[in-house]
Structures are given as C-alpha cells and as structure tokens.
C-alpha cells in the first residue's frame, strides 16, 4: 500500500500538460529478485522516478523502456534475466538469480481507467482489495487492463474480454482467503493470457497508548514505513505536536472511551507504553474486545502476569486467541536497550506479525525470503529456534 500511496501523492504534483508519465510494476518472478511481485514505480519523461522495482539495477533500463511507452501510449511487458549464467547484458554481474517480468503502462490522465485512477480507488476503499492486471495477451490492446473486486463483491474493471473476466473473477474471490499474489495463466479458445493477481491490503494503522519520550522513535519509525500513526494519552502535555511531528493523529482520550473513540480493525496494531500500570491494564481490557491482531505491552513479563491475575478475579479469562495477539514483553529479541533500539524491536515485531513471519534470521529460512507460506514459516521458525538453542548451549 505504501507504494500506491507514494505514487498517487507524487502524481498529483505532475503537470500533465507539460509532462508524460508511466507506471512500472513487477508482475512475475521466477527465482530470486530484490522486490517481489506488486512492487511499483512512477516514472516521468524528464528522467525522474519514485518507488522501485529492484535494488537499483533495473530502474535505469525501465526508464528507457518507459520513454517508448510514454511516446506511443502503449503498455509493454519487459523480461529481465538477472541470472549469472544469462547472456543478456543486464544479467551479467548482477547475480540476482531470477527472471523478472515488468509491466510498464502509460498514464493518460484523461482516461478514467488509467493506473493512477485505479490506485486512487483502492486507497479510498480503505480495506483489502483483489486486483488483476493483464500483462500478456494475444490482443495487445488488452495488456494493462484491470479488474478489481472487494470482499463485498464490488467490482471495478475495464476488461473487454468477457470470458477472461469470468475466470479472473473466480480467482480474485479466492484471494481473500489464500492471500497468495501470483501470476496466473488462462487459456481461452486455445490462446494463452497471463494475469497478475494480487491482494492489496490497507496500510498498518498503529495506535500508541502513552506519549512518553520512548514513544517518539516508535512513531517516527512507523511513519517511515508508511503506516498511519495515532498517539494517545490522558495527559495533554504528553501529546504535543512538537514531540510527534509526523503522527497522523494526536488524541487526548480517557481510558474508558478507548473502544468508542478509535476505529480498531484487523489492520490496527496497538502498543501500550504509558509506564502507568493501571492505565495499561484498563486499556488492555478494552482492546480485548476489538479486532486488533496485535497488542504489545512495554515492560517485563511479570507486569502482564499481574494484569492477568487481576482479570481472573473479575472472571475475565484470556482465550488462546488473546494470548496469541498479546506480546509481552514487547518486541523481537535483538538486544535493544536504548529507546531507538527498542523502537526497532517493536516495529520489527509488528511487521513480522502482519506478514505472518516468525522474525528469525533469514539464513535459517528454508524457502524463498519473499514467500509467505504458513507451513514453510513454521519450518523456518523451528529451524531458527533449534539453531538458537544450539548456539546458546555452546556458549553456556
């Protein structure tokens, strides 16, 4: 979502009466790549771009290809072979060991179905959407055409191939459950078409309960990732704009009104770091009634244990689901001590949670690093824990 927001924001600055623009999207990867499918960049005819489709090795050539796209107003799909054994000039020396397809589309601001318009629609929906983009078709006029659906079956598209639309729609509906973005092939009347289907989810929304000095780097780091950040406290002096210049919302809210004052969705992470035990305890009680998948509590484990003991006396029993989403102590084990380091630990854990990853060392991962398969993640986690315990045993 961050790429889409950045592209829409930057496109609003372009004077299209003077400039032309194009959008490049990674639509298919075989092997390894720096960016996974769905990575995008906005390119203008004066040689500028925002976003990225690689670690910098493909952007230059994509810029050259984009000039052709902008000149003739025709989309094109470019294949880059970055394997070391490749004879292509771009592949020599890069060693990324992957074959990458990139769709480059012109931006015609007069066309209501231009890529930017689709991105704007996605952002306004403020919920998960499934998007399909054709990048290989026997009819070149179909390349770049899109189909978008929401969980509520709202549909937006500019496809003219009715048979293909029906096939794609079925796969897009399944995407909300599988959450597996990929390039798919469809054969109609003996002719093959390739379509990139992707699940685009809203940006993470972070609510920080407590406006202490150690909350400031958490807010700053979250904003650098494109997250929506709210900081709330019961003391107005703690949430001065001077302390949180990048936050989207600073809110003075008493603990008893938390669940009514904030919109907390499955895309909202909540961090309790007020250093006030009773405040954190009372806010946690409210958060348990919401859909947030992540609740992080700053402080030692015994602090949360005490909360749980008090809850039990009120006949509030934490479910297995509650225990899964509550993280206390908060953060990944990276040896963080200073506030900035703790912020890295916290944000990294939230990122891992929403990406359904275990947060271990990548060198112990058995599958591709961009893969988000639950089964392989469990293997990765077990290997990491085994290796960690082995190293600990050796050092003790």
C-alpha positions, 0 to 999 in steps of 0.5 A: 500500500505504501507504494500506491500511496507514494505514487498517487501523492507524487502524481498529483504534483505532475503537470500533465500538460507539460509532462508524460508519465508511466507506471512500472510494476513487477508482475512475475518472478521466477527465482530470486529478485530484490522486490517481489511481485506488486512492487511499483514505480512512477516514472516521468519523461524528464528522467525522474522516478519514485518507488522501485522495482529492484535494488537499483539495477533495473530502474535505469533500463525501465526508464528507457523502456518507459520513454517508448511507452510514454511516446506511443501510449502503449503498455509493454511487458519487459523480461529481465534475466538477472541470472549469472549464467544469462547472456543478456547484458543486464544479467551479467554481474548482477547475480540476482538469480531470477527472471523478472517480468515488468509491466510498464503502462502509460498514464493518460490522465484523461482516461478514467481507467488509467493506473493512477485512477485505479490506485486512487480507488483502492486507497479510498476503499480503505480495506483489502482489495483483489486486483488483476492486471493483464500483462500478456495477451494475444490482443495487445490492446488488452495488456494493462487492463484491470479488474478489481473486486472487494470482499463485498463483491464490488467490482471495478474493471475495464476488461473487454474480454468477457470470458477472461473476466469470468475466470479472473473473477473466480480467482480474485474471490479466492484471494481473500482467503489464500492471500497468495499474489501470483501470476496466473495463466488462462487459456481461452479458445486455445490462446494463452493470457497471463494475469497478475493477481494480487491482494492489496491490503490497507496500510498498518494503522498503529495506535500508541497508548502513552506519549512518553519520550520512548514513544517518539522513535516508535512513531517516527519509525512507523511513519517511515514505513508508511503506516498511519500513526495515532498517539494517545494519552490522558495527559495533554502535555504528553501529546504535543505536536512538537514531540510527534511531528509526523503522527497522523493523529494526536488524541487526548482520550480517557481510558474508558472511551478507548473502544468508542473513540478509535476505529480498531480493525484487523489492520490496527496494531496497538502498543501500550507504553504509558509506564502507568500500570493501571492505565495499561491494564484498563486499556488492555481490557478494552482492546480485548474486545476489538479486532486488533491482531496485535497488542504489545505491552512495554515492560517485563513479563511479570507486569502482564502476569499481574494484569492477568491475575487481576482479570481472573478475579473479575472472571475475565479469562484470556482465550488462546486467541488473546494470548496469541495477539498479546506480546509481552514483553514487547518486541523481537529479541535483538538486544535493544536497550536504548529507546531507538533500539527498542523502537526497532524491536517493536516495529520489527515485531509488528511487521513480522506479525502482519506478514505472518513471519516468525522474525528469525534470521533469514539464513535459517529460512528454508524457502524463498525470503519473499514467500509467505507460506504458513507451513514453510514459516513454521519450518523456518521458525523451528529451524531458527529456534533449534539453531538458537538453542544450539548456539546458546548451549555452546556458549553456556 
